[in-house]
């Protein structure tokens, strides 16, 4: 079994970012439905945050531990 690693989720109010397309932002009620980003995926995180800001949301990065 591998060691636990850090991942980043994006919190939007009291929900978590899951996905976006050109018209909609998908969010999840819990971490189970949240999209997990590795710390090295800065470009993907930035794209998601830009989409949220464009729609008027205030994204917050949250560090979580994941066991691989």
Residue pairs with C-beta under 8 A, 6 or more apart in sequence:
1 67
2 67
2 68
3 68
4 65
4 66
4 67
4 68
5 38
5 65
5 66
5 68
6 39
6 63
6 64
6 65
6 66
7 36
7 37
7 38
7 39
7 63
7 64
7 65
7 66
8 36
8 37
8 38
8 39
8 45
8 61
8 62
8 63
8 64
9 16
9 17
9 31
9 34
9 35
9 36
9 37
9 61
9 62
9 64
10 16
10 17
10 34
10 35
10 37
10 45
10 48
10 49
10 52
10 59
10 60
10 61
10 62
11 17
11 59
11 60
11 61
11 62
12 25
12 27
12 52
12 57
12 58
12 59
12 60
13 57
13 58
15 27
15 28
15 29
16 27
16 28
16 29
16 30
16 31
16 33
16 34
16 35
17 25
17 26
17 27
17 28
17 34
17 35
17 48
17 52
17 59
18 26
18 27
18 28
18 33
18 34
18 35
19 25
19 26
19 35
20 26
20 48
20 51
20 52
25 51
25 52
25 55
25 57
28 34
31 64
35 48
36 64
36 66
37 44
37 45
37 48
45 61
48 59
49 59
49 61
52 58
52 59
53 59
